[in-house]
Amino acid sequence: MQHVPERTMNLGEWALLLALAALWGGSFFFFKVLVAVIPPFTVVLGRVGIAALALNLLLLARKDVLSLTPALWLRLGLLGLLNNVIPFSAIAFGETRIASGVAAILNATTPVFTIIVAHFLTHDEKMRWGKVVGITLGFCGVGLLIGPALLGHSSDRGTAVGEIACLGAALSYGFGGVYGRRFRGMPPMKIAAGQLGASTLIVLPLSLAFDRPWTLLPFTLSIWGAFCGIALLSTALAFILYFRLLATTGATNLSLVTFLLPVMALILGVCFLGETLNWNALAGLCVIGLGLAAIDGRPWKKLRSRKKLQRQRAISG
């Protein structure tokens, strides 16, 4: 994809960014609704299968059908495994034990893991001091969030397992983000459609073997609505908004969604699922947020430029 210079976003782009955060934050809400009655692998199958169908139909309507060689299928399969099958399954499993808001907070550590993976597996994305500070704060926030469950009574062990599963999802996203660099030059919508299609083929036998979804039928209207919400809104439409914003605002501005996503998920969980958050979850969110700000770097750049401007004014005055 062509590089887009970073610039200040206009009101319409901010609205799209908030919409994207709401769509991705909504996936945690839909996961929580679905895993209450459906096993995790089948939830993931519904999400990736319906979304893959929607995006491939969109490509067909645009007369831009995805053409795949066996080698490309294998590469997309690995990408789908890292970006969809493993993290979606881990989050779905985790949300059988923890609140959707907590899962979203842990998911916000994805940039932290991406930086660590990129440092060891790439030659041009090494850590700098700002990223080291961000990683340290990120793990401190995780410690605040999951520490009480790890050190608590035996009744808290299930919560700790769910939290670690969601942390594993963030780690998988980190590997997926670095591996996704290999697809530069391929149209992003085709990458999304291809990896979702490959993910469907991977998770289908897992669902059939472990969940036996035919024994769960018929699904209620509310279940089908949650499936459509997580697949069509939080996945297919979210990809479309993501690539539109990436093309117009650039990757740095788009990274702000990382800060907004857990807030949206928390709002949905509290308002519609009756979830409550303990002090350690809110404290963890704040510390992880500081870590993301350190990784992003813009607050420090603005602070330095403001001090530089003040010095210049003092000298000229």
SELUMDREN-630876 format. One record per residue (C-alpha): residue number from 0; residue in one letter; z, x, y. Coordinates in steps of 0.05 Angstrom, whole numbers, plus 32768, in hexadecimal, padded with zeros to 4 digits. Last residue first. Layout:
N
k->NUM | r->a | up->Z | east->X | north->Y
...
***
This chain:
317
k->316 | r->g | up->81D0 | east->80E8 | north->82FE
k->315 | r->s | up->8199 | east->810C | north->82D8
k->314 | r->i | up->81CC | east->8130 | north->82AC
k->313 | r->a | up->81F6 | east->80F1 | north->82A1
k->312 | r->r | up->81B7 | east->80C8 | north->8292
k->311 | r->q | up->81A0 | east->80FB | north->8260
k->310 | r->r | up->81E5 | east->80FD | north->8240
k->309 | r->q | up->81E5 | east->80B0 | north->823B
k->308 | r->l | up->81A0 | east->80B1 | north->821B
k->307 | r->k | up->81B6 | east->80E3 | north->81E7
k->306 | r->k | up->81F4 | east->80B9 | north->81D8
k->305 | r->r | up->81C8 | east->807C | north->81CF
k->304 | r->s | up->8196 | east->80A3 | north->81A3
k->303 | r->r | up->81D0 | east->80BB | north->8177
k->302 | r->l | up->81ED | east->8075 | north->816F
k->301 | r->k | up->81A8 | east->8058 | north->8160
k->300 | r->k | up->819C | east->808E | north->812B
k->299 | r->w | up->81E1 | east->8081 | north->810E
k->298 | r->p | up->81D6 | east->8036 | north->8108
k->297 | r->r | up->8190 | east->8043 | north->80EB
k->296 | r->g | up->81A6 | east->806F | north->80B1
k->295 | r->d | up->8194 | east->8040 | north->8078
k->294 | r->i | up->81C1 | east->8068 | north->8049
k->293 | r->a | up->81FB | east->8065 | north->8079
k->292 | r->a | up->81F0 | east->801B | north->8084
k->291 | r->l | up->81ED | east->8010 | north->8039
k->290 | r->g | up->8230 | east->8034 | north->8032
k->289 | r->l | up->824F | east->800A | north->8069
k->288 | r->g | up->8237 | east->7FCB | north->8044
k->287 | r->i | up->8256 | east->7FE6 | north->8003
k->286 | r->v | up->8297 | east->7FED | north->802A
k->285 | r->c | up->8293 | east->7FA6 | north->8045
k->284 | r->l | up->827F | east->7F87 | north->8002
k->283 | r->g | up->82B7 | east->7FAC | north->7FDE
k->282 | r->a | up->82EA | east->7F91 | north->8010
k->281 | r->l | up->82CF | east->7F4A | north->8005
k->280 | r->a | up->82D2 | east->7F52 | north->7FBA
k->279 | r->n | up->8317 | east->7F73 | north->7FBE
k->278 | r->w | up->8333 | east->7F39 | north->7FE7
k->277 | r->n | up->8321 | east->7F07 | north->7FB1
k->276 | r->l | up->82E4 | east->7EDA | north->7FB6
k->275 | r->t | up->82E1 | east->7E8F | north->7FAB
k->274 | r->e | up->82A9 | east->7E69 | north->7F89
k->273 | r->g | up->82A0 | east->7E1E | north->7F93
k->272 | r->l | up->825A | east->7E21 | north->7F76
k->271 | r->f | up->8234 | east->7E02 | north->7FB1
k->270 | r->c | up->8255 | east->7E1B | north->7FF1
k->269 | r->v | up->8279 | east->7E59 | north->7FD7
k->268 | r->g | up->8241 | east->7E71 | north->7FA9
k->267 | r->l | up->820A | east->7E62 | north->7FDB
k->266 | r->i | up->822E | east->7E87 | north->8013
k->265 | r->l | up->823E | east->7EC2 | north->7FE6
k->264 | r->a | up->81F5 | east->7EC7 | north->7FD0
k->263 | r->m | up->81DE | east->7EC7 | north->8019
k->262 | r->v | up->8210 | east->7EFE | north->802A
k->261 | r->p | up->81FB | east->7F26 | north->7FED
k->260 | r->l | up->81B1 | east->7F24 | north->8004
k->259 | r->l | up->81BB | east->7F35 | north->804E
k->258 | r->f | up->81CB | east->7F7F | north->8049
k->257 | r->t | up->8195 | east->7F8F | north->8016
k->256 | r->v | up->8164 | east->7F65 | north->803F
k->255 | r->l | up->8169 | east->7F9B | north->8074
k->254 | r->s | up->813C | east->7FC5 | north->8047
k->253 | r->l | up->8101 | east->7F9E | north->8063
k->252 | r->n | up->8108 | east->7FC1 | north->80A6
k->251 | r->t | up->8104 | east->8005 | north->8083
k->250 | r->a | up->80CB | east->7FF0 | north->8055
k->249 | r->g | up->809A | east->7FDB | north->808B
k->248 | r->t | up->8096 | east->7F9E | north->80B9
k->247 | r->t | up->8051 | east->7F80 | north->80AB
k->246 | r->a | up->803D | east->7F96 | north->8065
k->245 | r->l | up->8083 | east->7F99 | north->8049
k->244 | r->l | up->8091 | east->7F54 | north->8067
k->243 | r->r | up->8055 | east->7F36 | north->8043
k->242 | r->f | up->8067 | east->7F5A | north->8003
k->241 | r->y | up->80AE | east->7F3F | north->8003
k->240 | r->l | up->8099 | east->7EF9 | north->8017
k->239 | r->i | up->8069 | east->7EF5 | north->7FDB
k->238 | r->f | up->809D | east->7F14 | north->7FAC
k->237 | r->a | up->80D1 | east->7EE1 | north->7FC3
k->236 | r->l | up->80A0 | east->7EA8 | north->7FB6
k->235 | r->a | up->8098 | east->7EBE | north->7F6D
k->234 | r->t | up->80E1 | east->7ED4 | north->7F60
k->233 | r->s | up->8117 | east->7EAD | north->7F84
k->232 | r->l | up->80EB | east->7E71 | north->7F94
k->231 | r->l | up->80BD | east->7E67 | north->7F58
k->230 | r->a | up->80E8 | east->7E85 | north->7F21
k->229 | r->i | up->8130 | east->7E7B | north->7F38
k->228 | r->g | up->8122 | east->7E36 | north->7F55
k->227 | r->c | up->80F4 | east->7E1F | north->7F1E
k->226 | r->f | up->8129 | east->7E32 | north->7EEA
k->225 | r->a | up->815F | east->7E10 | north->7F13
k->224 | r->g | up->8135 | east->7DD0 | north->7F18
k->223 | r->w | up->8128 | east->7DD2 | north->7ECD
k->222 | r->i | up->8173 | east->7DD6 | north->7EC2
k->221 | r->s | up->817F | east->7D9C | north->7EF3
k->220 | r->l | up->814C | east->7D71 | north->7ECF
k->219 | r->t | up->8170 | east->7D7C | north->7E8D
k->218 | r->f | up->8155 | east->7DAA | north->7E57
k->217 | r->p | up->8141 | east->7D8C | north->7E14
k->216 | r->l | up->814A | east->7DBB | north->7DF3
k->215 | r->l | up->817F | east->7DEF | north->7DE4
k->214 | r->t | up->816F | east->7DF6 | north->7D9A
k->213 | r->w | up->8128 | east->7E0B | north->7DAC
k->212 | r->p | up->8146 | east->7E44 | north->7DD4
k->211 | r->r | up->815B | east->7E6B | north->7D96
k->210 | r->d | up->8187 | east->7E99 | north->7DC1
k->209 | r->f | up->8187 | east->7EDA | north->7D9A
k->208 | r->a | up->8144 | east->7EE0 | north->7D77
k->207 | r->l | up->8119 | east->7EB1 | north->7DA1
k->206 | r->s | up->8136 | east->7ECB | north->7DE3
k->205 | r->l | up->812E | east->7F13 | north->7DCE
k->204 | r->p | up->80E7 | east->7F04 | north->7DB6
k->203 | r->l | up->80D5 | east->7EE8 | north->7DFB
k->202 | r->v | up->80F7 | east->7F1F | north->7E23
k->201 | r->i | up->80C1 | east->7F53 | north->7E1B
k->200 | r->l | up->8084 | east->7F26 | north->7E21
k->199 | r->t | up->80A2 | east->7F05 | north->7E60
k->198 | r->s | up->80B0 | east->7F4A | north->7E7E
k->197 | r->a | up->8067 | east->7F5D | north->7E75
k->196 | r->g | up->8052 | east->7F1F | north->7E9C
k->195 | r->l | up->8086 | east->7F2D | north->7ED2
k->194 | r->q | up->806F | east->7F76 | north->7ED6
k->193 | r->g | up->8027 | east->7F61 | north->7EDD
k->192 | r->a | up->8032 | east->7F2A | north->7F11
k->191 | r->a | up->805D | east->7F58 | north->7F3D
k->190 | r->i | up->802E | east->7F93 | north->7F36
k->189 | r->k | up->7FF3 | east->7F66 | north->7F44
k->188 | r->m | up->8014 | east->7F4D | north->7F84
k->187 | r->p | up->8021 | east->7F95 | north->7F99
k->186 | r->p | up->7FD7 | east->7FAA | north->7F94
k->185 | r->m | up->7FD5 | east->7FEC | north->7F6E
k->184 | r->g | up->7FD1 | east->802A | north->7F9B
k->183 | r->r | up->8017 | east->8040 | north->7F8C
k->182 | r->f | up->802B | east->802B | north->7F45
k->181 | r->r | up->804F | east->806B | north->7F32
k->180 | r->r | up->8082 | east->805E | north->7F6A
k->179 | r->g | up->809B | east->8024 | north->7F3F
k->178 | r->y | up->80C0 | east->8057 | north->7F13
k->177 | r->v | up->80EF | east->8066 | north->7F4D
k->176 | r->g | up->80FD | east->801C | north->7F5B
k->175 | r->g | up->8104 | east->800C | north->7F12
k->174 | r->f | up->8138 | east->8043 | north->7F07
k->173 | r->g | up->8161 | east->8028 | north->7F41
k->172 | r->y | up->8157 | east->7FE0 | north->7F29
k->171 | r->s | up->8175 | east->7FF6 | north->7EE6
k->170 | r->l | up->81B2 | east->8012 | north->7F0B
k->169 | r->a | up->81BA | east->7FD0 | north->7F30
k->168 | r->a | up->81B8 | east->7FAB | north->7EEE
k->167 | r->g | up->81ED | east->7FDA | north->7ED2
k->166 | r->l | up->821A | east->7FC6 | north->7F0C
k->165 | r->c | up->820F | east->7F7E | north->7EF7
k->164 | r->a | up->8225 | east->7F8F | north->7EB0
k->163 | r->i | up->8261 | east->7FB6 | north->7ECB
k->162 | r->e | up->8277 | east->7F78 | north->7EF1
k->161 | r->g | up->8270 | east->7F4B | north->7EB4
k->160 | r->v | up->8298 | east->7F7C | north->7E89
k->159 | r->a | up->82CE | east->7F80 | north->7EBE
k->158 | r->t | up->82D4 | east->7F34 | north->7EC0
k->157 | r->g | up->82DB | east->7F32 | north->7E75
k->156 | r->r | up->8311 | east->7F67 | north->7E79
k->155 | r->d | up->833B | east->7F3F | north->7EAB
k->154 | r->s | up->8361 | east->7F19 | north->7E75
k->153 | r->s | up->8376 | east->7F5C | north->7E58
k->152 | r->h | up->839F | east->7F68 | north->7E98
k->151 | r->g | up->8387 | east->7F91 | north->7ED3
k->150 | r->l | up->836D | east->7FD8 | north->7EDC
k->149 | r->l | up->8323 | east->7FC9 | north->7ECF
k->148 | r->a | up->8328 | east->7F85 | north->7EF2
k->147 | r->p | up->834C | east->7FA2 | north->7F2F
k->146 | r->g | up->8319 | east->7FDB | north->7F34
k->145 | r->i | up->82DA | east->7FB0 | north->7F34
k->144 | r->l | up->82D4 | east->7FA2 | north->7F7E
k->143 | r->l | up->82FB | east->7FDB | north->7F9D
k->142 | r->g | up->82D9 | east->800D | north->7F70
k->141 | r->v | up->8295 | east->7FF0 | north->7F80
k->140 | r->g | up->82A4 | east->7FF9 | north->7FCA
k->139 | r->c | up->82B9 | east->8041 | north->7FBE
k->138 | r->f | up->8278 | east->804A | north->7F98
k->137 | r->g | up->8250 | east->8032 | north->7FD3
k->136 | r->l | up->8278 | east->805C | north->8004
k->135 | r->t | up->8269 | east->809B | north->7FDC
k->134 | r->i | up->821F | east->8088 | north->7FD6
k->133 | r->g | up->821A | east->807B | north->8021
k->132 | r->v | up->823C | east->80BE | north->8032
k->131 | r->v | up->820C | east->80E2 | north->8003
k->130 | r->k | up->81D2 | east->80BC | north->8023
k->129 | r->g | up->81E6 | east->80D2 | north->8068
k->128 | r->w | up->81EE | east->811A | north->8051
k->127 | r->r | up->81AA | east->811E | north->8033
k->126 | r->m | up->8195 | east->810E | north->7FEB
k->125 | r->k | up->8150 | east->8120 | north->7FD2
k->124 | r->e | up->8113 | east->80F3 | north->7FD1
k->123 | r->d | up->80D7 | east->8122 | north->7FCE
k->122 | r->h | up->80DC | east->8142 | north->7F89
k->121 | r->t | up->80EE | east->8106 | north->7F5F
k->120 | r->l | up->8119 | east->80F9 | north->7F22
k->119 | r->f | up->815D | east->8115 | north->7F36
k->118 | r->h | up->8160 | east->80FE | north->7F7F
k->117 | r->a | up->8139 | east->80BF | north->7F70
k->116 | r->v | up->816E | east->80A8 | north->7F3D
k->115 | r->i | up->81A7 | east->80B4 | north->7F6F
k->114 | r->i | up->8181 | east->8092 | north->7FA8
k->113 | r->t | up->8170 | east->8056 | north->7F7D
k->112 | r->f | up->81B8 | east->8050 | north->7F65
k->111 | r->v | up->81D1 | east->8049 | north->7FAD
k->110 | r->p | up->8197 | east->801B | north->7FC0
k->109 | r->t | up->81AA | east->7FEC | north->7F86
k->108 | r->t | up->81F3 | east->7FE7 | north->7F9D
k->107 | r->a | up->81E5 | east->7FA2 | north->7FBA
k->106 | r->n | up->81E2 | east->7F88 | north->7F73
k->105 | r->l | up->822E | east->7F90 | north->7F70
k->104 | r->i | up->8235 | east->7F62 | north->7FAC
k->103 | r->a | up->8204 | east->7F30 | north->7F8B
k->102 | r->a | up->822C | east->7F2E | north->7F4B
k->101 | r->v | up->826C | east->7F22 | north->7F73
k->100 | r->g | up->824B | east->7EE7 | north->7F96
k->99 | r->s | up->8233 | east->7ECA | north->7F53
k->98 | r->a | up->827A | east->7EC8 | north->7F3A
k->97 | r->i | up->828C | east->7EEF | north->7EFB
k->96 | r->r | up->828C | east->7EE5 | north->7EAF
k->95 | r->t | up->824C | east->7EBF | north->7E9C
k->94 | r->e | up->8230 | east->7EDF | north->7EDB
k->93 | r->g | up->8230 | east->7F23 | north->7EB9
k->92 | r->f | up->8202 | east->7F0B | north->7E81
k->91 | r->a | up->81D0 | east->7EEF | north->7EB3
k->90 | r->i | up->81D6 | east->7F2F | north->7EDD
k->89 | r->a | up->81CC | east->7F5C | north->7EA0
k->88 | r->s | up->8190 | east->7F32 | north->7E88
k->87 | r->f | up->8170 | east->7F34 | north->7ECD
k->86 | r->p | up->817D | east->7F7F | north->7ED3
k->85 | r->i | up->8161 | east->7F91 | north->7E8E
k->84 | r->v | up->8125 | east->7F63 | north->7E8C
k->83 | r->n | up->810E | east->7F65 | north->7ED4
k->82 | r->n | up->8109 | east->7FA8 | north->7EF9
k->81 | r->l | up->8115 | east->7FDA | north->7EC0
k->80 | r->l | up->80F3 | east->7FB3 | north->7E88
k->79 | r->g | up->80BC | east->7F9A | north->7EB6
k->78 | r->l | up->80AD | east->7FE1 | north->7ECC
k->77 | r->l | up->80AB | east->7FF7 | north->7E83
k->76 | r->g | up->807D | east->7FBD | north->7E72
k->75 | r->l | up->8052 | east->7FCC | north->7EAE
k->74 | r->r | up->8047 | east->8013 | north->7E94
k->73 | r->l | up->8037 | east->7FF9 | north->7E4E
k->72 | r->w | up->8007 | east->7FC5 | north->7E6A
k->71 | r->l | up->7FE6 | east->7FFB | north->7E93
k->70 | r->a | up->7FD9 | east->8024 | north->7E54
k->69 | r->p | up->7FBD | east->7FE7 | north->7E2F
k->68 | r->t | up->7F8D | east->7FDA | north->7E6A
k->67 | r->l | up->7F9A | east->7FA1 | north->7E9A
k->66 | r->s | up->7F6F | east->7F76 | north->7EC7
k->65 | r->l | up->7F97 | east->7F47 | north->7EF5
k->64 | r->v | up->7F6B | east->7F10 | north->7F12
k->63 | r->d | up->7F59 | east->7F13 | north->7F5B
k->62 | r->k | up->7F32 | east->7ED3 | north->7F63
k->61 | r->r | up->7F66 | east->7EBB | north->7F96
k->60 | r->a | up->7F75 | east->7E7F | north->7F6B
k->59 | r->l | up->7F7B | east->7EAD | north->7F2F
k->58 | r->l | up->7FAC | east->7ED9 | north->7F55
k->57 | r->l | up->7FD6 | east->7E9C | north->7F65
k->56 | r->l | up->7FD3 | east->7E86 | north->7F1C
k->55 | r->n | up->7FEC | east->7ECB | north->7F09
k->54 | r->l | up->8025 | east->7EC5 | north->7F3B
k->53 | r->a | up->803B | east->7E80 | north->7F21
k->52 | r->l | up->8036 | east->7E92 | north->7ED7
k->51 | r->a | up->805E | east->7ED2 | north->7EE1
k->50 | r->a | up->8093 | east->7EAB | north->7F07
k->49 | r->i | up->8099 | east->7E77 | north->7ECF
k->48 | r->g | up->80A0 | east->7EAD | north->7E9A
k->47 | r->v | up->80CD | east->7EDC | north->7EC2
k->46 | r->r | up->8102 | east->7EA8 | north->7ED2
k->45 | r->g | up->80FE | east->7E7F | north->7E92
k->44 | r->l | up->8102 | east->7EBD | north->7E67
k->43 | r->v | up->813D | east->7ED6 | north->7E8F
k->42 | r->v | up->8163 | east->7E96 | north->7E83
k->41 | r->t | up->8150 | east->7E99 | north->7E3A
k->40 | r->f | up->816C | east->7EDF | north->7E35
k->39 | r->p | up->81AD | east->7ECA | north->7E58
k->38 | r->p | up->81C1 | east->7E8F | north->7E2C
k->37 | r->i | up->81BB | east->7E49 | north->7E4C
k->36 | r->v | up->81F2 | east->7E19 | north->7E62
k->35 | r->a | up->821D | east->7E3C | north->7E96
k->34 | r->v | up->81E9 | east->7E74 | north->7E98
k->33 | r->l | up->81BB | east->7E46 | north->7EBF
k->32 | r->v | up->81E7 | east->7E33 | north->7EFA
k->31 | r->k | up->8200 | east->7E7B | north->7F04
k->30 | r->f | up->81B9 | east->7E97 | north->7EFF
k->29 | r->f | up->81A3 | east->7E64 | north->7F33
k->28 | r->f | up->81D8 | east->7E7C | north->7F64
k->27 | r->f | up->81C9 | east->7EC5 | north->7F57
k->26 | r->s | up->817F | east->7EB6 | north->7F62
k->25 | r->g | up->8190 | east->7E95 | north->7FA4
k->24 | r->g | up->81A1 | east->7ED8 | north->7FC3
k->23 | r->w | up->8159 | east->7EED | north->7FB6
k->22 | r->l | up->813F | east->7EAE | north->7FD8
k->21 | r->a | up->8173 | east->7EB0 | north->8010
k->20 | r->a | up->8164 | east->7EFA | north->801E
k->19 | r->l | up->8119 | east->7EEA | north->801F
k->18 | r->a | up->8125 | east->7EB0 | north->8050
k->17 | r->l | up->814E | east->7EDD | north->807C
k->16 | r->l | up->8116 | east->7F10 | north->807C
k->15 | r->l | up->80E3 | east->7ED9 | north->808B
k->14 | r->a | up->810C | east->7EC2 | north->80C6
k->13 | r->w | up->8112 | east->7F09 | north->80DF
k->12 | r->e | up->80C7 | east->7F10 | north->80DA
k->11 | r->g | up->80BD | east->7ED1 | north->8104
k->10 | r->l | up->80EE | east->7EEA | north->8139
k->9 | r->n | up->80CB | east->7F2D | north->8142
k->8 | r->m | up->80DD | east->7F6C | north->811C
k->7 | r->t | up->80E6 | east->7FAD | north->8142
k->6 | r->r | up->80B7 | east->7FE2 | north->8127
k->5 | r->e | up->80AC | east->800E | north->80EA
k->4 | r->p | up->8065 | east->8027 | north->80E0
k->3 | r->v | up->8043 | east->8008 | north->80A3
k->2 | r->h | up->802A | east->8036 | north->806C
k->1 | r->q | up->7FEF | east->8019 | north->8046
k->0 | r->m | up->8000 | east->8000 | north->8000
***
